[in-house]
Amino acid sequence: MKDKIKLLVSKNLDKIIEIRRYLHQNPELSFQEYKTSEYISKVLTEFGINHQTSVVKTGIIGTIEGVNPKSKTIALRADIDALPIKETTGLSFSSVNEGVMHACGHDVHTSSLIGSLIVLNELKDSFKGTVKFLFQPGEELLPGGAKLMIEEGVLENPKVERIIGQHVYPDLEVGQVGFKPGTYMASADEIYFTVNGKGGHAALPHQLVDPILITSHIIIGLQQIVSRNSSPYIPSVLSFGDIEAKGATNIIPSEVKVKGTFRTFNEDWRHEAHIKIIKMAELIAESMGGKCDIEVRKGYPVLVNDENTTDVAKQSASEYLGESNVIDLSLRMTAEDFAYYSQEIPACFYRVGTSNAKNKIGGSLHNGGFMIDEQALKISTGLMAYIAIKQLENMK
């Protein structure tokens, strides 16, 4: 089976690269992926792969049925949206949509999944069960396309028993992949608060209620929630990246607006921290004569990789690529809306190496200069197909 998959990947690699380059050149923002969806549908139709469009507007789902298709079902997922980032790679197929770029590799995820489906469709008489596939919109924007797709019932009819997702990873060289069973990625919540006081002349502070001073006390005070309230065994981050105070050197404004993020790896502590954040911010402002209106906007949950599903995937990767190319990953404070699937059914979310240090190909995710070695498509396409078949073999 491994050799058959590798042969089919090699046969279709030029097409997969062509798909990836089209997607990279024509990125669309979250929940606006209309042309992307049309293109994916066109390619799936070209290869005779059954599918349904307009799921959460721009999402696509479908199935490839093997022998005895009703016996078991696994799902494969790719996200299709891009980021509001200006591309600086200078590639011949750079984004033609100014200020929009596939800087998180979703073009790779999508083309890889299409490639995997082409392979699996050729081999459908060689495996038992059904492979369901999800091309998901809006991974980069709350409430997250995964949540909305689940609400539309994509894990039902047929009922999905396990789900697999992959993500580009510039920290690894092309040819390598990484796995982590158990808790893997953090929850991600957004914090918005406005501090109201009484503005006026900066030289007369005794006549004012200074919202800038109040805000500084709130930001410093809130750090205690992480340093003095959370367990040392539960990593957490509370950061503020946007502070707006429209005053001047001699003007104290009447209000200050702040935006930030809270991330952690435990759902119970997450809920407790939300309550503490709100209460502390409100009381600090009140004690200093001002008022704080605060909202903690709940984002993506903790991503937990099912132990058995991940073990099967990791073993499959060792068989497909060689044990030396399979890396153990650490916890990541970044977040992914694939976490919603992991909260519903056994899941495995793994990483595919995309860098080539020798050829100076790499860069950081969410950066205008991010590039991949396209040989990664050969790995990502074949491995996902192989993992899917091995998961089905493992399921009762």
N, C-alpha and C positions, 0 to 999 in steps of 0.2 A: 504493500500500500504506500509506504514511504517513497519508494522509487517511482511509482505511478504518479504520485502527486508532484514530485520534483520534475518529472518529465512534462506534465501538463502545465506547470508554472513556467518552465522554460519556453514551451511552445507559445504561451500567451503573454510573455513578459513585455514584449514591445507594445501590445495593446494596453496592458495595465499602466505602463509608463505614459502612454498617450492620454489615458483617462486622467491620471494624476496631473499631468501638465495642463490639461484643459481646466480641471477644477482649480488648480493653483492660479491660473491666469484669470479666472472668472469667479472670484470669491464673493460671497454675499453674507450680510450680517445676520445675526440670530433672528429667527422667525420671519426672515425675508428671503429665504432660499428657494424662490420659485423657479428660477432658471436652472439652478443646481438640481432640484428635484426632477424637472423635465428631462434633463440630460441623463441622470441616473436611470430613470424609467426607460428612456430610449435605448440605453446600452443593455439593460436587462431584457428588454423585448428582443433586441438583436440576437441575444443568446438563448432565447426561448425560456426565460426564467419567469415563472408566474409571480405576480406581485400586485399590490393594491396601493394606490397613491392617495394623496390628500388626507393623511393621518396627521392630526394636529396641523392641518393646512399643508405643510410642506414635507411631512414625513412619509416614508414608504415602508411597508411591511410585505412579507411574502413567505413562502415555504418551498423547500425542496424535499420531496418525499422519497425516502428510500424504500427498502423492502419492509413490509409490515409497518406502514407509516404511523399507525395509531398506537404502536407499542410504547413509544417514548419520544420526547421532544426536547431539543436543546435550542437555545437562541444565540445568535451572533449579532453584535451591535456595533455600529459606527456612527459618529456624530458628523454633521455636514456643514456647520456654520463657521464663519470666519470672524476675525477681530477688527476693530476700528484702529488699525495700525498702518502707517505708510511704509511700503516695501522699499528696501534699499539694497537688495541682493544684486541687482543688475543682470539677473537671469533673462534669457531670451524669451521666457514665458512668464515674466513678472506680471503682477496684477495689473489689469487694465482698468480696474475700479479704484480711482484715487482715494487713498486713505483707508482702504480695506485690504486685508491680507490674511492668507492662511498661515499665520505666525504660530499656530499651536498644532499644526500638522493634521488637521482634520481632512485635508485633501488626501493625505496618505492613508488615513483610517478608512476613508470612503473607497478609494481606488483599491485598497487591499481587500476590503470586504467583497467588492465586486469580483476581484480576481479569485478569491476563495470560493465564491458562489459558482463561477465558471467551472472551477475544478470539481466542486462537489456535484454539480449538475451532470458532469461527465461520468462521475463515479456512483451515481445514485442507486445502481443495481448492486453495489458492492458494500453497502452498509444498511443496517436496520434502524428504522425510526425516521423522524422528521427533523430537518434543520430549518428553524424559523429565522428570519433575518429582519433587522430593524435599522433603517437609515433614519437617524433621529435629528430633528432640528434643535436649535436653541440651547446647546450645552453651556454656552458662555454667558447666559443671561437668566436671572431669576424670573419666574419660578423654576426654570430648567425644563427642557423638552422631555427628559426622562419621566419626570413627575406627571406631566400632561399625557404622555403616551400610555403610562400605566393606568391613568384614570380613564382613558379611552379603551382600555381592555386589551392592549397588545400582548399581555402575558397569558391571555386566554384564547381558546378556539383556534388551534389546539393549545392546551394548557402547557406552559413552559416549565420544565423541571430544573433546568440549569441555564445560566447565561454567561457568555464569555465576551470580554472586550479587551482591546489592546490600545496602547498609546505610544507615540513616538517618544524617544528618550535620548537627547543629545549627550547625556553623561556617559552613554555606552557607545562603543565602536560598532559599526555595522557588522552584522554576523552574530552579535550577542543579544541575549534577551534576559529580562529580570523578573523575578517573582517574589511575592511576600504573602504567605498564608496569614489568616487572622486580620486584625485591625491594620489597615494600610494608610488610608488618607483621612484627613481631618474633616470635621464639619466646618461650614463657613457661613457665618451670620454677618449681616450688615448693621451697623449702628449709625443712627442719625439723631443728632440733638441740636436744639436751638436754645441758647442762654439769653434771656431777656433781662436787661437792667435799665439804667437811666444814663443816657449819654450826655456829652457836653464838652466843655473846654478841659483839655488835658492838664492845664495848669491849676485847675480848681477841683481836684479829685474828691475833696470833702463834700462837694455838692452833688456827687454822682453815685450811681451804683454801677461799678465797672464790670461789664460782662466779660471783658478780656481776662481780667484777674480771676473772676469766678471760673471761667473756662479752664484756665491753667491749673487751678486747684482741683477741678473735676478730673482732668486728664491724669494728673499725678496721683490723685486719690484712687482712681479706678485701677491703677497698676497693682494696688494691694489685693485686688480680687484674684489676680493670678499668683502673686508672690506670697500671700498670706492666707488664702482661702482654699486654693486647689491642692489636691494631693500631689506630692512630688512625683508620684508614679503616673500621673496623668498630664502629659505635656499640654500647655495651653499658650496661646498668643493673643494679646489684646493690643491692637495698633490703630493709630489715627493718622490718616494720610491727607486729610483735606480740612483746613480751618479757614473760614471766611469771616473777616472782620473789616467792614468797610469804613475804617476811620482814617486818620492821618497822624502826622507827628504831633499835632496839637489838638486832635479830635478823638474823643472816646466815643465809639458807636453805641447804639442802644441795644444791638443784638450781635451775637456771634453764632455762626453755623458750623457744625463739625460733622465729619463723616469718618467712619472707621470700620474695623473688622474684628470679630472674635472667632477664634478657632480652637478646637479641642478634639479629643479622641474618646470621649465618654458621654453618652446621651443624657444620663442622669445629671452629671455635673454641668453639662451644657444648659439644661433647663434651670438648674439652681443659679448658675452664673448670670443668666438673663435677669432674674429677679433682683440679684444683688447689684448689677450694673444700673438698672433703672432706679432702684431705691437710693443708692449712694449718690448718683448724679442729681436727683431731685432734692435730696436733703442738704447736700453741700451748697447748692444754689440758694435754697431757702435760708440757710444759716448765714449767708452773706448778703441777704436782702434782695436777691434776684429770684428768677424762676427758670426752671429747665424743663422743656418739653422734649421728651426722649422716646425714640422708637427703636426696638431691636427687631430687625426684619429677619425672620428665620429663613436660612438658606439651605444648602445641601447638607444632608446628614453625614455621619461617619461612614466611610467605605470599609466594609469588612469582607475580606476574601474567605469564602468557605474553605475549610481545611482540606476536605477530601477532593473537592473540585479543583482546588489549586494544586494539590499533590499530583493529581492525574495530569493536569496541564503541564506542570514542571517536568514530570517524567516523560511526557510526550515530547517536550522541547529537547530534553537530553537525548532521546532517541533520534530526533530529527536533525539536530545541530551538533550533537556531541556534548558531553557533560561539561567540558571546559568552557563552553560558550553560554552556559546558564548561570546567571548571577543571582545571589540573594540580595534583596532590596531592603532598605530601612524604611521606617515611618516617614511619611511626607506630610508637611503642614499645609500643602496645597490641597485643593478640593476638586471634586468631580461629580457631576450629577449622575454618573453611573452608580453612585452610592444608593440612589433610590431603588434600583433593581436589587442591589445587594441586601437591602432591608426587607425585600419581598421573597426572594428565592435564593438558593445557593448560587454564588457568583465567583468569577475569577477575572480580575483586571490586572493585566501584566504589561510590561514595557518592552519595546523593541528598539535596539540601538540604531542610531541614524548617522553618527558622526564618522568622519574619516580624517584623523589627525594628520596623516601623511599628505593628504591632498588639501588640507586646510578647509575641510567642510565641517560645519557644525554651527556654533552660535547658541544663544539662549532662546528658550521658548518665549513667546510674547514679545519678540524683538524684531524690528524691521529687517535685520540681516540674517535671520534664521534660515539655514539651508540643510538639506539632507543629502546623503549619498543614495542615489536612486536604486542601488543594489539592495537597499533595505526592503524594497518592495518585493523582491524575490523571497526574502525571509518571511516577511509579514504575511504575504499571501499564502504561501505553502504551509507555514506553521499553523495558521488559524484553521485551515482545512483539516490538517492532520489532528490538531487538538479536538476539533468537533467530532471527528470519527472516533477517536479514542475515548472521548467522554461518553458517546453513545454506547460504545462497547462496555464501558464501566457501569452504566446504568442498568438496573434490573428491569 
